[in-house]
Amino acid sequence: MRPLASQRGEGKAGCIFWIVLALIGGLIAAQWIPAKIADMQLGDHMDEMAKLYPRATGKTFRDEIMKRAKDLEIPLDPENVLIEKNLRRVRMRVSYTRELNFIVTTVEWKFEHDMERDIFIM
């Protein structure tokens, strides 16, 4: 058995590896989490609009979605917002691509919301 003094330096590479891995995970999460939260907030806003504005027109829905997307810093084109509304149902479809810039690469993340809801007018 070797004395403890001869075991100097062993085990430090594993610690450095896990620290680097944790830093990379933190950098990825710092880009990914805000994008996902903004996407969920846009979906919630679309659902709330369908509930609260049963008499609104398709143009009103589109304008509200574009305004909310701008507030959330979502790169949304008006051509990618499709609204279909009749007397009983409203259907909203939104699709966009968001670029996540990491240190060594850029990832395009595609988001899509397709929401269909019955209209209840009281």
C-alpha positions in Angstrom: 0.0 0.0 0.0 1.3 3.4 -0.9 1.6 6.2 1.7 -1.0 9.0 1.5 1.7 11.5 0.5 2.2 9.7 -2.9 -1.5 10.1 -3.8 -1.3 13.9 -4.2 -3.3 15.4 -7.1 -5.6 12.4 -7.7 -9.3 13.1 -8.0 -9.0 16.8 -9.1 -9.7 16.1 -12.8 -13.2 14.7 -11.9 -14.0 17.8 -9.9 -13.0 20.1 -12.7 -15.0 18.0 -15.2 -18.2 18.3 -13.1 -17.7 22.0 -12.6 -17.3 22.6 -16.3 -20.3 20.4 -17.0 -22.4 22.4 -14.5 -21.4 25.7 -16.1 -22.3 24.4 -19.5 -25.7 23.3 -18.1 -26.2 26.7 -16.5 -25.5 28.5 -19.8 -27.9 26.3 -21.7 -30.6 26.8 -19.0 -30.1 30.6 -19.0 -31.1 30.6 -22.7 -33.7 27.8 -22.7 -35.8 28.6 -19.6 -36.7 32.3 -20.5 -37.6 31.2 -24.1 -39.9 28.4 -22.8 -41.5 30.7 -20.2 -42.3 33.4 -22.8 -43.8 30.7 -25.0 -46.0 29.4 -22.2 -47.1 33.0 -21.4 -48.1 33.6 -25.1 -50.2 30.3 -25.0 -51.9 31.4 -21.8 -52.7 34.8 -23.3 -54.3 33.2 -26.3 -56.4 31.0 -24.1 -57.5 34.0 -22.0 -58.4 36.0 -25.1 -60.6 33.2 -26.3 -62.4 33.0 -23.0 -62.8 36.8 -22.3 -63.4 38.2 -25.7 -66.1 36.1 -27.4 -67.3 39.0 -29.6 -63.9 40.1 -30.8 -63.0 39.9 -34.4 -60.1 38.0 -35.9 -58.2 41.2 -36.5 -58.6 42.1 -32.8 -57.2 38.6 -31.8 -54.3 39.0 -34.2 -53.4 42.5 -33.0 -53.5 41.3 -29.3 -51.3 38.3 -30.0 -48.8 40.5 -31.9 -48.8 43.0 -29.1 -48.2 40.3 -26.5 -45.5 38.7 -28.6 -43.7 42.0 -28.9 -43.9 42.5 -25.1 -42.4 39.0 -24.6 -39.7 39.6 -27.2 -41.0 36.8 -29.4 -40.0 37.0 -33.1 -43.5 36.5 -34.5 -44.5 37.5 -38.0 -48.2 38.4 -38.7 -48.3 35.8 -41.5 -47.7 33.1 -38.9 -50.8 34.0 -36.9 -53.9 32.3 -38.2 -57.3 33.1 -36.8 -60.5 31.3 -37.7 -63.6 32.5 -36.0 -67.3 31.7 -36.5 -70.3 31.9 -34.3 -69.5 28.9 -32.2 -65.7 28.4 -32.2 -62.4 30.3 -32.4 -59.2 28.6 -33.6 -55.9 30.3 -33.2 -52.7 29.0 -34.6 -49.3 30.6 -34.0 -45.9 29.3 -35.1 -42.5 30.8 -34.9 -38.8 29.9 -34.7 -36.6 31.3 -32.0 -32.8 31.2 -32.2 -30.9 30.3 -29.0 -27.3 31.5 -29.2 -24.9 29.3 -27.3 -21.1 29.8 -27.1 -20.2 27.4 -29.9 -23.4 27.0 -31.9 -26.9 28.5 -32.6 -30.0 26.3 -32.2 -33.3 27.1 -33.9 -36.2 26.1 -31.7 -39.6 25.8 -33.3 -42.7 26.7 -31.3 -46.2 26.1 -32.3 -49.6 26.8 -30.6 -52.8 25.4 -31.9 -55.7 26.4 -29.7 -59.4 25.7 -30.4 -62.1 26.8 -28.1 -65.9 27.0 -28.0 -67.4 30.4 -27.7 -70.0 31.0 -25.0 -71.9 34.3 -25.3 -74.1 35.2 -22.4 
